[in-house]
Amino acid sequence: MVDAMIVNVALPSIGRGFDSGMTGLQWVVDGYTLAFAAFLLSAGAVSDRVGARQAFACGLGLFVAASAVCATAPNLGVLVAARLAQGVGAALVVPSSLALLRETFPDPAARARAIALWGVGGSVGAAAGPVAGGLLTVIDWRMIFFVNLPVGAVALVLLRRAQRSPRRKVPFDWTGQVAAVAAMGALTYAVIEAGAKGFGAARVPVTFALAVVAAVVYLVAQGRGRHPMTPLPLLRSRTMSLSAAIGFALNVGFYGMIFLLGLYLQQVHGLSALATGVGFLPMTVLTSFMGPVAARLTVRFGARIPVVTGQCLMVVGLLAMTAVPTGAPVWLSVLLMVPVGSGGAMAVTALTALLLEKVPAERAGVASGVLNASRQLGGALAVAVFGALVAGRAGFVSGLHTSLLIAAAIVAVSVVASLLLHVQISPEEPTTATGVSPRAGEHRPTGATPFSPSTRSRTRQ
């Protein structure tokens, strides 16, 4: 998660080093998040099929190797290509890590606490990315990638202590994976090119059409394929679809804010990369506390309260940023980052815990892959659209305010989705909404879920 955010503060330095404009810098960010999103769909299935521990090791190894290429890239093209490879490795890591937690913690309360720690790692990583980027860019922007090598090596050594995970022998869905990559890639490319060259450019409508065709092929493959990577019963589940929509909106707000504020503090206020990174520090510190808070609220009251509360905090922070005048002190912008970052961390942690409780264990990897893919796609499209707005003729500040308003509106709409999600998980809903029967030997009273009132009282005891 650090690498999804760490380049934002370093973008001006990378641009100067490679003499790149806004379009090239957008791809340095989106190359990673796009591959992350596209391969998360199959990565969840790969995790289920080859085993969570094995998938985690492969993904982390690829991620570390790609980081070394990023750090030594001779030009922008190589850097973007290596960022794509980084995204593929990261895509293998995320769902397999959640599946490992599902295997290790069968007790719902213990699993909620474990997911909270996992959420802290992801949230702090994403929030700390700009801070780390600012500190390391003082030395050289290439250090933001070199730092992954020792961390990855230590993680691989620690992974040896984990037990080997079970496998499910099912063929790989090549048609679905290729179609997913084509759909997401074409959509992101079309948005970035539309911002750079206008919707009248010949390649823009062509790539938009390609994205639509690829999306249709993907859905047909999931509906008619013998071994789909994301079975349609799972996608049709309102719990899954609404969770994905909420995750998409949360990352539009969070990734969009990080991307915009990293540029704003340097280009408008003239801050150095180090000072910009330090400006993200208050948000980083407070975000680290949101995971445990969300877990406690979820166990006590259910997932609805922390999800909606987090969303509302994000909306308030994003709207307040649009009212900040250009001449306002930097500390005001720094202060307004806090509700956006902490609110997003609170909502994501509770949303993830809820989704993993609602799907059978054998679909945990696939479900978490769909959720995180939608989140990363939201971040990629936010960078594509907002980058075009701030680089447009209206000027940076005008584009900044428009972007923040769009982000606030999308997150506000997702509050409605959260309320619908609460209705969907009422006691009348069966726990097998994905169409997959529960695990053999696992009994749960009708209407009882890990966060229902009957089980919450036992959890507190």
C-alpha positions in Angstrom: 0.0 0.0 0.0 3.0 2.3 0.5 3.8 2.0 -3.2 0.4 3.0 -4.2 1.0 6.4 -2.6 4.7 6.9 -2.3 5.3 8.3 -5.8 2.8 11.1 -5.4 5.2 13.4 -3.6 8.1 12.4 -5.8 6.2 13.1 -9.1 7.7 16.6 -9.7 11.2 15.1 -9.2 10.4 12.2 -11.5 9.0 14.6 -14.1 12.1 16.8 -14.0 14.4 13.7 -14.1 12.7 12.3 -17.2 11.4 15.6 -18.7 7.8 14.3 -18.5 4.5 16.1 -18.6 1.3 15.4 -16.6 0.3 12.4 -18.8 3.5 10.5 -18.2 3.3 11.2 -14.4 -0.3 9.9 -14.4 0.9 6.6 -15.8 3.6 6.3 -13.1 0.8 6.3 -10.6 -1.9 4.5 -12.6 0.4 1.9 -14.1 0.7 0.4 -10.6 -2.9 0.9 -9.5 -4.3 -0.3 -12.8 -2.3 -3.6 -12.8 -3.2 -3.9 -9.1 -6.9 -3.6 -9.9 -7.0 -5.8 -13.0 -5.1 -8.7 -11.6 -6.7 -8.6 -8.2 -9.7 -10.4 -9.7 -7.8 -13.5 -10.8 -5.3 -13.2 -7.9 -8.1 -14.0 -5.5 -8.9 -17.1 -7.5 -5.1 -17.9 -7.7 -4.9 -17.6 -3.9 -7.8 -20.1 -3.5 -6.4 -22.5 -6.1 -2.6 -22.6 -5.3 -2.9 -21.8 -1.6 -2.8 -18.5 0.2 0.7 -18.9 1.6 2.1 -19.9 -1.8 0.4 -17.1 -3.6 1.6 -14.6 -1.1 5.2 -15.7 -1.5 5.1 -15.5 -5.3 3.5 -12.1 -5.3 5.9 -10.7 -2.8 8.9 -12.0 -4.8 7.6 -10.4 -8.0 6.9 -7.2 -6.2 10.5 -7.0 -4.8 12.1 -7.8 -8.2 10.0 -5.1 -9.9 10.9 -2.6 -7.3 14.6 -3.1 -8.1 13.8 -2.4 -11.8 11.9 0.7 -10.9 14.9 2.0 -8.8 17.3 1.5 -11.8 14.9 2.6 -14.6 16.8 4.5 -17.3 13.7 6.1 -18.8 10.0 6.7 -18.1 8.9 3.8 -20.3 10.9 1.3 -18.3 9.7 2.8 -15.0 6.0 2.5 -16.1 6.5 -1.1 -17.2 8.1 -2.0 -13.9 5.3 -0.3 -12.1 2.9 -2.5 -14.0 4.8 -5.6 -12.8 4.8 -4.2 -9.2 1.0 -4.0 -9.4 0.7 -7.6 -10.5 2.9 -8.7 -7.5 0.8 -6.6 -5.2 -2.4 -8.0 -6.6 -1.2 -11.5 -5.5 -0.3 -10.3 -2.0 -3.5 -8.6 -0.9 -6.2 -11.3 -1.3 -3.8 -14.1 -0.2 -3.0 -12.1 3.0 -6.8 -11.9 3.8 -7.3 -15.6 3.0 -4.4 -16.4 5.4 -6.2 -14.5 8.1 -9.4 -16.4 7.4 -7.4 -19.7 7.7 -5.6 -18.6 10.9 -8.5 -17.1 12.9 -11.7 -19.2 12.8 -13.2 -17.3 15.7 -15.2 -14.2 14.4 -14.0 -11.8 17.2 -10.4 -12.8 16.9 -10.6 -12.5 13.1 -12.1 -9.0 13.4 -9.1 -8.0 15.5 -6.7 -9.6 13.1 -8.4 -7.8 10.1 -8.2 -4.6 12.1 -4.4 -5.0 12.3 -4.3 -5.9 8.6 -6.3 -2.7 8.0 -3.9 -0.7 10.1 -1.1 -2.0 8.0 -2.8 -1.0 4.7 -4.2 2.3 5.9 -1.0 3.4 7.5 1.0 2.2 4.5 -1.2 4.2 2.1 -1.2 7.3 4.4 2.6 7.0 5.1 3.4 6.7 1.4 3.6 10.5 0.9 5.7 11.0 4.1 8.1 8.3 3.1 8.2 9.7 -0.5 9.1 13.1 0.8 11.8 11.9 3.1 13.4 9.6 0.5 13.2 12.0 -2.4 15.5 14.3 -0.5 18.2 11.7 -1.2 17.0 10.6 -4.6 13.6 9.7 -5.9 14.9 6.2 -6.8 15.2 5.5 -3.1 11.4 5.2 -2.8 11.7 1.9 -4.7 15.0 0.7 -3.2 13.4 0.7 0.2 11.1 -2.2 -0.8 14.0 -4.6 -1.1 15.0 -5.1 2.5 11.4 -5.0 3.7 10.4 -7.6 1.2 13.3 -9.9 2.1 12.4 -9.8 5.8 8.7 -10.6 5.0 9.7 -13.6 2.9 11.8 -15.0 5.7 9.0 -14.5 8.2 6.6 -16.2 5.8 8.4 -19.5 6.3 6.8 -19.7 9.7 3.3 -19.9 8.2 1.8 -23.3 7.5 1.3 -24.4 3.9 -2.2 -23.5 2.7 -4.7 -25.9 1.1 -5.2 -25.9 -2.6 -8.3 -26.1 -4.8 -7.6 -27.7 -8.2 -9.6 -25.6 -10.7 -8.5 -24.5 -14.2 -7.5 -20.8 -14.7 -10.0 -18.5 -16.4 -7.8 -17.0 -19.1 -10.7 -15.4 -21.0 -12.0 -13.6 -18.0 -8.5 -12.4 -16.9 -7.6 -11.0 -20.4 -11.0 -9.3 -20.7 -10.7 -7.7 -17.3 -7.2 -6.4 -18.1 -8.4 -5.1 -21.5 -11.5 -3.4 -20.0 -9.7 -1.6 -17.1 -6.7 -0.7 -19.2 -8.7 0.7 -22.1 -11.0 2.7 -19.8 -8.1 4.2 -17.9 -6.1 5.0 -21.1 -9.2 6.6 -22.7 -9.8 8.8 -19.7 -6.1 9.9 -19.6 -5.9 10.6 -23.3 -9.3 12.4 -23.3 -7.8 14.8 -20.6 -4.6 15.3 -22.6 -5.9 15.5 -26.2 -9.7 15.9 -25.8 -12.6 13.6 -26.6 -12.3 14.5 -30.2 -9.0 12.6 -30.6 -9.5 9.5 -32.8 -8.1 7.0 -30.3 -10.3 8.1 -27.4 -13.7 6.8 -28.7 -12.0 3.7 -30.0 -10.5 2.8 -26.6 -13.8 3.6 -24.8 -15.5 1.2 -27.2 -12.8 -1.4 -26.6 -13.4 -1.1 -22.8 -17.1 -1.7 -23.3 -16.6 -4.7 -25.5 -14.0 -6.2 -23.1 -16.4 -5.7 -20.2 -19.2 -7.5 -22.0 -16.8 -10.4 -22.9 -15.7 -10.5 -19.2 -19.4 -10.8 -18.0 -20.2 -13.4 -20.6 -17.1 -15.4 -19.7 -18.1 -15.3 -16.0 -21.7 -16.4 -16.8 -20.9 -19.2 -19.3 -17.4 -20.3 -18.4 -17.0 -23.6 -16.7 -14.5 -22.2 -14.2 -15.0 -18.4 -13.9 -12.6 -16.5 -11.6 -15.5 -14.4 -10.3 -18.7 -16.5 -10.5 -21.8 -14.5 -11.4 -23.7 -15.7 -8.3 -21.0 -13.9 -6.2 -21.2 -10.8 -8.4 -25.0 -10.8 -8.3 -24.9 -10.8 -4.5 -26.1 -7.4 -3.3 -23.6 -7.6 -0.4 -20.7 -8.1 -2.9 -21.8 -5.5 -5.4 -22.6 -2.9 -2.8 -19.4 -3.5 -1.0 -17.5 -3.1 -4.3 -19.3 0.1 -5.0 -18.5 1.5 -1.6 -14.9 0.5 -1.8 -14.7 2.2 -5.3 -16.0 5.5 -3.9 -13.7 5.4 -0.8 -10.6 5.2 -3.0 -11.8 7.9 -5.3 -11.8 10.2 -2.3 -8.6 9.0 -0.7 -6.4 8.4 -3.7 -7.7 11.5 -5.4 -6.9 13.6 -2.3 -3.4 12.3 -2.0 -2.6 12.8 -5.7 -4.0 16.3 -5.7 -2.6 17.6 -2.4 0.9 16.2 -3.2 0.9 18.4 -6.3 -0.9 21.4 -4.7 1.5 21.8 -1.9 4.5 21.8 -4.2 3.2 23.6 -7.3 1.0 26.2 -5.6 2.6 26.7 -2.2 6.2 26.0 -3.3 6.9 23.4 -0.6 9.8 21.0 -1.1 9.2 17.2 -1.3 10.4 16.8 2.3 8.0 19.5 3.6 5.2 18.1 1.6 5.8 14.6 3.0 5.8 16.1 6.5 2.5 17.7 5.8 0.9 14.3 5.4 2.3 13.2 8.8 -0.7 14.2 11.0 -3.1 12.3 8.8 -0.7 9.3 8.9 -0.5 9.2 12.7 -4.2 9.5 13.3 -5.1 7.0 10.5 -3.1 4.3 12.4 -5.7 4.4 15.2 -8.7 3.9 13.0 -8.4 0.2 12.4 -8.8 -0.9 16.1 -11.5 1.7 16.6 -13.4 0.4 13.6 -13.0 -3.2 14.8 -14.4 -2.4 18.3 -17.4 -0.5 16.8 -18.0 -3.3 14.4 -18.1 -6.0 17.1 -20.3 -3.8 19.3 -22.7 -2.2 16.9 -22.2 -3.9 13.5 -20.5 -2.7 10.4 -23.0 0.0 9.4 -21.9 2.6 12.0 -18.2 2.7 11.3 -18.7 2.5 7.5 -21.2 5.4 7.4 -19.3 7.4 10.0 -16.1 7.0 7.9 -17.8 8.0 4.8 -19.3 11.1 6.4 -15.9 12.2 7.7 -14.5 11.9 4.2 -17.3 14.0 2.7 -16.8 16.7 5.3 -13.1 16.9 4.8 -13.3 16.9 1.0 -16.0 19.7 0.9 -14.0 21.8 3.4 -10.9 21.6 1.2 -12.9 23.2 -1.7 -13.5 26.2 0.5 -9.8 26.8 1.4 -8.6 29.9 -0.5 -5.2 29.8 -2.3 -3.7 32.2 0.1 -4.7 30.2 3.2 -1.9 28.8 5.4 -0.6 25.4 4.6 -1.6 24.0 8.0 -5.3 24.4 7.1 -4.9 22.0 4.2 -2.9 19.7 6.4 -5.6 19.7 9.0 -8.4 18.9 6.5 -6.5 15.8 5.3 -7.2 14.1 8.7 -10.9 13.4 8.4 -10.5 12.1 4.8 -7.7 9.7 5.7 -9.1 8.5 9.1 -12.6 8.3 7.8 -11.5 6.2 4.8 -9.5 3.8 7.1 -12.4 3.4 9.4 -14.9 2.5 6.6 -12.5 0.2 4.8 -11.7 -1.9 7.8 -15.4 -2.4 8.8 -16.4 -3.1 5.2 -13.7 -5.7 4.7 -14.6 -7.5 8.0 -18.3 -7.5 6.9 -17.7 -8.9 3.5 -15.4 -11.8 4.8 -18.1 -12.7 7.3 -20.8 -12.9 4.6 -19.0 -15.1 2.1 -18.1 -18.8 2.6 -14.5 -19.5 3.5 -13.7 -21.1 0.1 -14.7 -17.8 -1.6 -12.8 -15.5 0.7 -9.9 -14.9 -1.7 -12.2 -14.2 -4.7 -14.5 -11.9 -2.7 -11.6 -9.9 -1.3 -10.1 -9.7 -4.8 -13.3 -8.2 -6.2 -13.5 -5.7 -3.3 -9.9 -4.6 -3.6 -10.0 -4.5 -7.4 -12.9 -2.1 -7.2 -11.0 0.1 -4.7 -7.9 0.2 -6.9 -9.9 0.9 -10.0 -11.5 3.8 -8.2 -8.0 5.2 -7.3 -6.8 4.7 -10.9 -9.7 6.6 -12.4 -9.5 9.3 -9.8 -5.9 10.0 -10.8 -6.8 9.9 -14.5 -9.8 12.3 -14.3 -8.4 14.6 -11.6 -5.0 14.8 -13.4 -6.7 15.9 -16.5 -8.7 18.5 -14.6 -5.8 20.1 -12.9 -3.8 20.2 -16.1 -6.7 21.8 -18.1 -7.1 25.3 -19.3 -9.1 26.4 -16.3 -6.0 26.3 -14.1 -4.7 24.1 -11.3 -6.7 25.6 -8.4 -10.0 25.5 -10.4 -9.3 21.9 -11.4 -8.4 21.1 -7.8 -11.7 22.4 -6.5 -13.7 20.6 -9.2 -11.9 17.4 -8.5 -12.5 17.6 -4.8 -16.2 18.3 -5.3 -16.5 15.3 -7.6 -14.8 13.1 -5.0 -17.1 14.4 -2.3 -20.2 13.7 -4.4 -19.1 10.1 -5.2 -18.4 9.3 -1.5 -21.8 11.0 -0.5 -23.6 8.7 -3.0 -21.9 5.7 -1.5 -23.5 6.5 1.9 -26.8 5.5 0.2 -25.2 2.2 -0.8 -24.1 1.7 2.8 -27.7 2.1 3.9 -28.8 -0.4 1.3 -26.1 -2.8 2.4 -27.5 -2.6 5.9 -30.9 -3.6 4.6 -29.4 -6.4 2.6 -27.7 -8.1 5.6 -30.9 -8.2 7.7 -31.5 -11.5 9.5 -33.7 -12.7 6.7 -30.8 -12.8 4.3 -29.2 -16.3 3.9 -25.4 -16.4 4.6 -24.8 -18.1 1.3 -25.6 -15.2 -1.0 -22.8 -16.2 -3.3 -24.6 -19.4 -4.3 -22.0 -21.6 -2.6 -23.1 -23.9 0.2 -21.5 -23.4 3.6 -18.6 -25.4 4.7 -19.3 -29.0 5.8 -19.7 -29.3 9.5 -20.2 -25.6 10.0 -23.5 -24.8 11.7 -25.0 -21.4 12.2 -28.5 -20.7 13.5 -30.8 -19.1 10.9 -30.3 -15.3 10.8 -27.2 -15.4 13.1 -24.2 -13.7 11.8 -20.9 -13.0 13.5 -21.9 -9.4 14.2 -25.6 -10.1 15.0 -26.8 -9.1 18.5 -27.0 -12.7 19.7 -23.3 -13.3 18.9 -22.1 -9.8 19.9 -23.1 -10.4 23.4 -21.2 -13.7 23.5 -18.2 -12.0 21.9 -18.1 -9.3 24.6 -18.3 -12.0 27.3 
